[in-house]
Amino acid sequence: MPPRNLLDVDDLAPDELVAVLDRAMAFREELPPRDLCAGVPVLNLFFEASTRTATSFTLAEQRVGADVISFAPGASSLGKGETIADTALTLRGIGVRVIVVRHPESGFARRLADSFDGHVINAGDGTHAHPTQALLDLMTLRQEFRRFDGLRVAIVGDILHSRVARSNIVGMRALGIDVTLVGPATLLPRDFLAPGVRIERDLDAVLPRADAVMMLRIQRERIETGLLPVLDDYTQRYQLNRARLRSLRSDAIILHPGPYNRGLELTDDVLDDPRSRYVAQVHNGVFVRMAVLDMLVNGAPVPA
Ligand code: NCD
């Protein structure tokens, strides 16, 4: 059997998904001994800027005892014309067993995995997938509600460019969460419609019914001109702000993968609101990544 990868959430069967989340919860309660992946060489290969994902992976790798290698791919031989396959062969030859990769191109993690004889963890590829972000979001929902089935989650904003939204849709559907996508037609085309996934244009109609609202960043760097409606118009219709917070239930929660644009998709009131779970999300990210490393390197976790 070839080594397992985590390229998107559906690389995990639903029971494995829950097992990884359980394992992550257990790690959060009590850190495991630092020898889960003792001496396993793990390479962090980030071709795109990252604050939380890169630091969170690095800490997770250190906490399971891996030998952590991080380098700036700007200085790599891929830029000198070396193919992905040759780079993969070289890295394996050196002894790397796990590659955590982020790349602006959708499908890059898959291409790397196809030629690398080790584990590949996708830390975000283009607009395609970001599975560990979805796992930490699911962990935060589980921590809050202790169930998934029938939970109503609204994902709001620039769905089209969001690998976070895509991976969350996959994971949430696998777990029976009721997903409503909210955004303007230019950033949320109808092809996102799927069983269990609704499309709504009116945020105000969705808020009172939601158990959780996930606000997405407006990704200016990925938006070709013309797709984003006039910014004022966007904020008027889709910004989460003080007025809209009033229609959100008191037991609902607010998620955001970060980085957030204050004053654009949300206002300061949202980050100060007791229902905001941004800090819990980033906190959970470390444990989820430890659990993923443990699962890939040591085999499937024992379901709790
Ligand atoms: C996101 C990403 O880079 O995919 N951030 C993250 O990893 N937490 C979302 C974004 O860029 O908006």
Boltz pocket constraint, residues with backbone or C-beta under 6 A from the ligand:
constraints:
  - pocket:
      binder: B
      contacts: [[A, 49], [A, 52], [A, 53], [A, 123], [A, 124], [A, 130], [A, 133], [A, 163], [A, 164], [A, 216], [A, 217], [A, 219], [A, 257], [A, 258], [A, 259]]
      max_distance: 6.0
